[in-house]
Amino acid sequence: MKLSVLIPVYNEGASVAEIVERVATVDVEKEIIIVDDGSVDTTPDILRGLVVDDVRTIHHPENRGKGAAIRTALEAATGDAIIIQDADLEYDPEDYVPLLEAFGRGGADVVYGVRDLSEQRFHMRWGNRLMTLATNLLFGTRLRDMETCYKLVDRELMQSLDLQSEGFDIEGEITAKLLRRGLRIREVLIRYYPRYEEKKLSPLDGIPTLWALIKYRFGFRD
């Protein structure tokens, strides 16, 4: 099984080379698709200097948002399944292995990695939990971590979702559209190392995510 690893990147010059190297060393068949979403730091230079097999880099001329970068990467994906990889070192690519094992058992089309959020900052932890609670209330599910970056999905299924989000609300849109199709999301525990420097997310980013959950749950926008 070939895995397409989608890496949206914006101003991650301090970590992007390391995360790509770590992804490349994971012992699974894969392609790596990086979308530089208009970075204005050292990221473009670092990406040009990468010497890693099976890497494709796409550049957005200006910053459009995480969702837009994921959609661009998804269009280029050719693997059997896809996974989204943030470039900030919070997630361990070695967890692809247990996620793929769960994906291969019983014909699962979707596997989410579940984080331990206990070390996350208070406002981020409760923001994540509230989005997961909202998902469960809206869709009658029992998910433990809707906002996880590690969403392992059949590639043809993911491409069929016709994703529209430009920003961080892409997480809500993906989940809502999968659940509206009646798909069961299998969950696997993963490692998580929250960073404490300034993040691109803020508590206000939960508002468009919540709206994405609501509008795709009730068909305000297909």
Stockholm file with secondary structure:
# STOCKHOLM 1.0

chainA/1-222         MKLSVLIPVYNEGASVAEIVERVATVDVEKEIIIVDDGSVDTTPDILRGLVVDDVRTIHHPENRGKGAAIRTALEAATGDAIIIQDADLEYDPEDYVPLLEAFGRGGADVVYGVRDLSEQRFHMRWGNRLMTLATNLLFGTRLRDMETCYKLVDRELMQSLDLQSEGFDIEGEITAKLLRRGLRIREVLIRYYPRYEEKKLSPLDGIPTLWALIKYRFGFRD
#=GR chainA/1-222 SS CCEEEEEEESSCTTTHHHHHHHHHHSSSCEEEEEEEESCCSSHHHHHHTCCCTTEEEEEESSCCCHHHHHHHHHHHCCSSEEEECCSSSCBCGGGHHHHHHHHHSTTCSEEEEECCCTTSCHHHHHHHHHHHHHHHHHHTCCCSCTTCSCEEEEHHHHHTTCCCCCSTTHHHHHHHHHHHTTCCCEEEECCBCCCCSCCSCCGGGHHHHHHHHHHHHTTSCC
#=GC SS_cons         CCEEEEEEESSCTTTHHHHHHHHHHSSSCEEEEEEEESCCSSHHHHHHTCCCTTEEEEEESSCCCHHHHHHHHHHHCCSSEEEECCSSSCBCGGGHHHHHHHHHSTTCSEEEEECCCTTSCHHHHHHHHHHHHHHHHHHTCCCSCTTCSCEEEEHHHHHTTCCCCCSTTHHHHHHHHHHHTTCCCEEEECCBCCCCSCCSCCGGGHHHHHHHHHHHHTTSCC
//
